[in-house]
Amino acid sequence: MVRTSLLVAITLLLATPLTAQDEITWTPDRPDGHAPLGVNGDRILGPGEFQIAYRYAQMDRKGVWFDNDSLPLATTFEFYEVAPLSQNNVTHTLDVLYGLTDRVTLRASVPYHQFERRSQTDANVLYITEADELGDAELSGLLEVVRQGGYRVLVEGGVLVPTGQSDVTAVTPFSAPGEEALAYDMRPGGGVFAVLPGATAQVQNEMASLGLQVKGRIHVGGENGSGFVPGDILEGSLWAAYNVTDAISASARVHYQNWTRVEGADPELDPLRDPTHDGFFAEGSRLSLPIGVNVLMPRGSLLEGHRLSLEYLYPIHQEFEGPQLGFSRGLVVGWELVF
């Protein structure tokens, strides 16, 4: 299955011509004129232009994984009192962009998270924990450094503002009737500022677009109020988008993500009870294959300029330094409008 997924991704990417014809000028008003939905900060707006966008993302996680394989439930209970069975992460994100000049665009992004986890104790007690909170906001600036024919290169610099809550609690069988702190990956916010560097390169010809983006999240400023610093994140995407018609494009993307361990520890979490309470081993990486479709409403229609997009994420490979919930599938649906 892994080999098949890799073959599909490589075939789709290599099928896209890697150069743009000299006479081609980059055209954003095409269904492939933007990166796939799971990629953000990939475009420059014209002076005075606004873009507003909404994304619904659902990421499902299932089973305890260690290294690159899932663990039987009985094995987890040999070491821990609690085994997380599954987790559903839903994120609603509002993005606003503003074209400051023809080379500089400002971007603000605010997420709202809804987490739901099913867990089981070694006494066969099933329980659900939930967290619904505002996440950490992103503020950044995009600078276009290359604009030549069908080629575009831009760099991004920004800051993550800790607007989300980093000390959420919920009722569990161990805390009832009171509440206790939730695991690190159930917290909508990190409670720490972070810098957000990034770079994006794209090429477009008359039939398709190809892009590469690398971004990071590096936390700064020391521990939050709960005594820890979230792990840093490095991610990269390589994608190809093909125009099926003047209004529809199909895309394929290879997405890599790496995250480091949590520095410090929340004293309210017991790392011997639940594997996701141990931030020291919360390090890992993931490679996934998102497949998508984009619809750009044509000129002259009632919804001219509106863009609807969808991506389905399929895991290719994942590897963890310690026991963590594995990624099983994802879906991203979004809308955007430039005016």
N, C-alpha and C positions, 0 to 999 in steps of 0.2 A: 504493500500500500504506500509506504514511504517512497519507494523508488518510482512508482507510478506518478505520485504527486510532483516529485522533483522533475520528472520527464516532461509533464504537462507544463510546468512553470518555465522550464528552460526552453522548450519548443516555442511557447508563446512569445517569450522575450526575444529570442533569436530571430523570429520571423519578422520582427519590426525592423525596417531599415534604420541603421545607426546614424545616418547623416541626413541633413535637410538639404534640399535643392537650393542653389544660390538665389533663385528668384522667389523663394518662399519667404513670406513675412509672418511672424508669429501672429496667430489669430485666436484671441480668447473666446470669441463668440462662435464656438464649435462645441459639440458634445464632448470632444476630447481636449478642449481648451483648458481644462482644469485637471489636477491630479485626481485619482480615485478618492472616494469619500473618506477613507480612513487616514488620508494624508491632509495635514493642514499647514498653513503658512507657505503656500506654494506659488502665490501670484501677487503681482503688483497692480493696483488700481490706477486709473487715470486721476489727475488732480481734481479734487472735489467730489469724487465718486464714493459712494457707500456700498458696502456689501453686508447683508444680514443673513445669517445662516443658522439652522437648527439641525442638530444631529441626535438621533436616538440610537444608543449602542447597548446591546445586550451580550454579555460575555458569560458563558456557562463554564463552570469548573466542576470536575467530578473525580472522586477517588483520591486517596493519598498516594503521591508519587515520591520516589527517591531515586536519585541518579537519573536514568532515562526510562524507568519502568514503573508501573503501578504496583502497590503493595496489597496483598490480601488483607482483608479486614482483621483476621486473626493475628497477623503479624504486627499490625499497628497496636493491637491490644496487649501484645507482649511487652510493650514499652510505655504505653500511655493509657490513662483512664478514659480519654475521650478520643474518638476518631471523627474528624469532619467528613461527611459523606458527599456533600455537594454544596455549591454556592452559585447564586444567580446575581450577577452585577448588572444593574441597569443604570445608565448615565444619560441624562438629558443635558445637552450642551448648547449654549447660545454664543455664537461668534459674531463680532462686529468688526468690520475693517473700514478704514478711511484712507483715501488716497491723498497724502499730504502734498506730494509733488509727483512728477511723472516717473520718478525713480524711488520714491519712499512711500511706504504704506504702513499705517499704524494698525495694530490688531489687539483686541481684547476678547478674552474667552472666559466664560463662567459656567462651570458644571454643577449639576445637581445629581447626587448619587442615591441609589436605592439598593441596599445590600440585603440579601436573605440567605442564610446558611442553615442547612440541616446537619445535625450532629447526632452521634450515638455514644452512650457511655458503655463501659464494659459490663454494666448491669442491664444492658439492653433497653435503656431508656432513650427514646428519640425526642429531640427537642429542636426548636427553631429559634434563631436569633435574627434580629433585623436592625437596620440602621438606615434612616432617611434624613440626609443632611446636605446642605450646601457644601461644595468642594472648594479647592483652592483655585483662585483666579490666576489667569495668565495675562501679562501685559508685555507686548513686544513690538519691535520695529523691524520692517523688512526693507532691505536695500538691494536694488538691482545693480549688479556690477558688470554684467555682460548682456548686451542687447544687439545681436547681429543676425539678420535674416531669421531663420527658424530656431535660433539658439537663444536660451535664456539661462542666466545664472544669478541667483540672489543669495544673500546671507541674512541671517536673523539673529537678533540679540534681544533678550527679554528677561523678565523676572517673574517668578512664581510667588504670589502673595498669599500667605496662610490665612485665607478667609474661612477655610473649612475647620470642622471640629476634630481635634486629635485625641480626645479622651471620652469617646462614646461608651455608654454602658447599656446593659440589658439584663433581663431576668433569665437565669439559667437554673438547672436543678441544684447547682452548688451554691447559689446565692439566694434562692427564694426564701422569704418573700421580697427580699431586697434585690438590688442590681449589682453587677460587677463589670469590670472593664472587658471590652471585646478585643479579639485578636488584632494584630497590626494590619492585616489585610481586610479588616472590616471597618476601618476608620476612614471617613470621607476626606479628612484633612491630615496634613503632616505636622502642622504647627511650626514649620520652619521655612524661612525664605530659601529660594533656590534661583540660580541663574540658568538661562535657557538659550544656549548657543545652538545654531543650526545653519545648514546650507542646502540649497536645492539647485539642481541642474536639469534642464529639460531641452529636448529637441523635438521639432515638429516638421512633418512634411505633409504632402497633400492628402495622405490617407490615414496617418496615425501619429501618435506622440509617444515618446519614451522619456522616463524621468528617473532621477536618483535623488534621494533625500537622506541626510544624516542629521540627527538631533540628539541633544543631551539634556539631562536635568541634574544639576550639581547643587546639592544643598549646602548652605553656608549659614554662619551665625550661631553655631552651637546647638545644644539640646533644646527640645521643646519643654513645655511645662510638665510633661509626663516622664521626662528623663531619657529620651532617646532621639535619634536623628534617623529619618527614613532613608532607605537605600537609594543611591544614585541610579539613574537610568540612562542607558545608551540605546538608541534604536535607529534602524535604517530601513528604507524601502526602495525597491527597484520595481518599476512598473512599466507596462505597455498598455496603451488604449487605442482601440481601432474604431473608426467610424463605420458603423453598419449602414446608416442613412445620414441625411443632413441633420437629423434630430436625435439619433440614438448612437451611442458608442458602447462597446464592451471592453472591459479592462481585466487584466491579470496582474497580480502584485506579489512579490516575495517580501515578507516583513520579518525582520530580525529584531529581537529585543533582549537586552541583558540588564540585570539589576543586581546591585550589590547588597550585602547583608545590612541589617539594622545596626547602627552604632548605639551603644548604651542599651538600656532595657527599662521597660515600665515595671516598677516593683509590684504592681497589682496583678501582673500576669505570672502564672506558674508554668514554667517551661517543661516541667515533668508531667503535667497533666494533659496538655494538648500540644501536638507538634507545632501548630501555628502560633503558639505563644513564645516560641524560641526564635527571637530575631537574629541570633548569631548565625543560624543556618538558613536564613531566609534569602539565599542567593541563588541565582539561576539564569537560564537563558531559554529562549523559545524561537522557533522558526515556523511561520505560518504562511498559508497560501490564500490570500483573499481574492475572490472572483466577483466582479461587479458589473453593473450596467448603469448608464447615465442617460437621462432624457432632458434635452434642452428644448423648451417650448419655442416653436418657430416664430419669426417675426410676423406681425400681422394678426397673430392669434390673441385671444382674450388674456392668456397667461404669458405673453411675450417676455422673455428674459428670465423666467423662473426655471430653475434646474432641479430635477429630482434625481436622487442617486440611491443606490443600494449596493452593499457589499456583504458577501458571506465569507466568513473566515474559517478555514479548515487547518488544524494543526498538522505540521509535517514532522517536527521533532521538538522535544523539550527535555531539558536536563536540569536537575536541582541538586544543590549542595547538601540539602537536608530535606526532611519530609515536608511536602507542601501539596496543596490541592492542584491537580493537573488541569490544564485547559482542554475543553472538549469541543467547543464550537462557539462561533460568534456571529452576530448579525448587526449591521449598521445601516440605518435608513436616514436620509437627510434631505433637506430643502435649502436652497439659497437663492438670493435675488440681488442683482447689482442695479443701483439706480443713481 
